[in-house]
Amino acid sequence: MNFMKAFFSEIRGAVMATVMLAIVCCVIYPLLVFGIGQVLFHDKANGSLIVDKDGTIRGSRLIGQQFSADKYFHPRPSAAGNGYDASNSGGSNLGPTSQKLRDSIAQNVADFRSQNGLAPNTPVPADAVTASGSGLDPHISLQNAEIQTVRVAKARNLSVEKVREFIKQNTEGPDLGFLGEPGVNVLMLNLALDGLPAGATANK
């Protein structure tokens, strides 16, 4: 009898501990973290979304988008799904000995030079022809952006200096101030260019 009483006492204690941990870990803690995120980091906690004045969501500051028209700065290649697919994030997983990777880079180099009117032997920034590890990176290097400046300025009937101002305004510094290199957020830059007053661009 005492054995059964002790047994059920242990079972009851285990069940109560499980219920309490479930309440704390599955209800209280998630709600606490959610609340802190919404109060202190509302923009980041909700995906760093870019929203127009009319409420239309144009994208996220953290995820690139594909641009191919001459009036836009072009992002780095993406191996995520069909390109910048947040549900299929990842790299190509092709190694340096892969012939497919070498062919892809060679084609990207040729395309980049052609798009920007470069000579056949002009060096091309690595980020212009290779994908990021996530396939979602919205940034390009300052060198990459500078090379594309002439093409974008010509397509928009703007001065090169004016386009460089937009690049500067949409350049983000290294993480924590010292990790990595400054990068230009292509999505933010292109949206800023599209936000020019009517008549300020040739291809609006």
C-alpha positions in Angstrom: 0.0 0.0 0.0 2.8 2.4 1.0 4.6 1.4 -2.2 1.6 2.3 -4.4 1.1 5.6 -2.5 4.7 6.5 -3.1 4.5 5.5 -6.7 1.4 7.7 -7.5 3.0 10.5 -5.5 6.1 10.3 -7.8 3.8 10.2 -10.9 1.8 13.2 -9.7 5.0 15.1 -9.1 6.3 14.3 -12.5 3.1 15.3 -14.2 2.9 18.6 -12.3 6.5 19.4 -13.2 5.8 18.6 -16.8 2.7 20.9 -16.8 4.6 23.7 -15.1 7.5 23.5 -17.5 5.1 23.4 -20.5 3.3 26.6 -19.2 6.6 28.4 -18.6 8.5 27.2 -21.7 5.6 27.0 -24.2 3.4 29.9 -23.1 5.0 32.5 -20.7 8.5 32.5 -22.3 7.3 32.8 -25.9 4.8 35.5 -25.0 7.5 37.4 -23.0 10.0 37.3 -25.9 7.3 38.2 -28.4 6.3 41.2 -26.2 9.8 42.4 -25.8 10.4 42.1 -29.6 7.3 44.1 -30.4 8.0 46.8 -27.9 11.8 47.3 -28.3 12.4 45.9 -31.8 9.1 46.2 -33.6 10.5 46.7 -37.1 13.1 43.9 -36.9 10.7 41.5 -35.2 8.2 41.9 -38.0 10.7 41.2 -40.8 12.2 44.7 -41.4 9.4 45.2 -44.0 9.5 48.1 -46.5 6.0 49.6 -46.7 4.8 52.3 -49.0 2.7 55.3 -47.9 -0.4 53.5 -49.1 0.4 50.4 -47.1 1.8 48.3 -49.9 4.6 46.0 -48.8 7.5 46.3 -51.2 9.8 43.8 -49.6 12.2 43.4 -46.7 15.4 45.3 -46.0 17.0 41.9 -45.3 16.1 40.1 -48.5 17.2 41.0 -52.0 15.1 41.0 -55.1 15.9 40.5 -58.7 16.4 43.6 -60.9 17.5 43.4 -64.5 16.4 46.7 -66.2 19.2 49.1 -67.1 17.8 51.8 -64.8 18.2 49.6 -61.8 21.3 48.4 -59.9 21.6 44.7 -60.2 22.0 42.5 -57.2 24.5 39.7 -56.8 23.4 36.3 -58.1 21.2 34.1 -56.0 21.0 30.3 -55.6 17.9 30.3 -53.4 15.2 28.6 -55.3 14.4 30.7 -58.4 16.3 33.6 -56.8 15.9 35.3 -53.4 13.3 32.7 -52.3 13.2 33.0 -48.5 11.5 29.7 -48.2 14.4 28.0 -50.0 17.4 29.8 -48.7 20.8 28.4 -49.4 23.8 28.4 -51.6 24.6 26.2 -54.7 26.8 23.9 -52.6 29.1 23.7 -55.6 32.8 23.4 -54.7 35.8 25.2 -56.3 36.6 22.1 -58.5 33.0 22.1 -60.0 33.0 22.7 -63.7 29.4 23.8 -63.4 30.4 26.5 -61.0 33.3 27.7 -63.2 31.0 27.9 -66.2 28.4 29.8 -64.2 30.9 32.3 -63.0 32.4 32.7 -66.5 28.9 33.4 -67.9 28.2 35.9 -65.1 31.4 37.7 -65.7 30.6 38.0 -69.4 27.1 39.2 -68.7 28.3 41.8 -66.1 30.8 43.2 -68.5 28.3 43.4 -71.3 25.6 45.0 -69.2 28.0 47.7 -68.0 30.0 48.4 -71.1 33.2 47.0 -69.8 36.2 45.9 -71.8 36.7 42.1 -72.0 39.7 42.2 -69.7 38.2 44.5 -67.0 38.3 42.9 -63.5 34.9 42.1 -62.1 34.0 42.2 -58.3 33.5 38.7 -56.9 30.1 39.6 -55.5 28.9 40.5 -59.0 29.3 36.9 -60.2 28.9 34.7 -57.1 25.9 34.1 -54.8 26.0 34.6 -51.1 25.7 31.6 -48.7 22.1 32.3 -48.0 21.1 33.4 -51.5 19.2 36.3 -49.9 21.8 39.0 -49.3 20.4 42.3 -50.5 23.9 44.0 -50.5 26.6 44.5 -53.1 30.1 45.9 -52.6 30.8 49.6 -53.1 33.1 48.6 -56.1 30.2 46.7 -57.7 27.8 49.7 -57.2 30.4 52.1 -58.6 30.8 50.1 -61.8 27.0 50.1 -62.3 26.7 53.8 -61.7 27.3 55.0 -65.2 24.7 52.6 -66.7 22.0 53.6 -64.2 22.7 57.3 -64.5 22.4 57.1 -68.3 19.2 55.1 -68.2 17.6 57.5 -65.8 19.0 60.7 -67.4 20.8 61.6 -64.2 24.3 62.8 -63.4 26.7 60.2 -62.1 27.2 62.4 -59.1 23.5 62.3 -58.3 23.4 58.6 -58.5 26.5 58.4 -56.2 24.6 60.4 -53.7 21.9 57.8 -53.6 24.5 55.1 -53.3 26.0 56.8 -50.3 22.6 57.2 -48.6 22.0 53.5 -49.0 25.4 52.2 -47.9 25.4 50.3 -44.6 28.6 50.0 -42.5 30.2 46.8 -41.3 28.3 44.7 -38.7 28.9 46.0 -35.2 31.1 48.7 -36.8 34.0 46.4 -37.6 32.8 43.0 -39.0 33.0 42.8 -42.8 33.0 45.6 -45.3 30.4 48.3 -46.0 27.7 47.2 -48.4 25.1 48.9 -50.6 21.5 47.7 -50.0 20.4 47.2 -53.7 16.6 47.0 -52.9 16.7 50.2 -50.8 18.8 52.0 -53.4 16.5 51.1 -56.3 13.4 52.0 -54.3 15.0 55.4 -53.5 15.8 56.0 -57.1 12.2 55.1 -58.1 11.0 57.6 -55.5 12.4 60.6 -57.5 9.9 63.3 -58.4 8.0 62.7 -61.6 10.0 63.9 -64.6 13.3 63.4 -62.9 14.1 60.2 -64.7 14.1 59.3 -68.4 12.5 55.8 -68.0 9.9 56.3 -65.3 
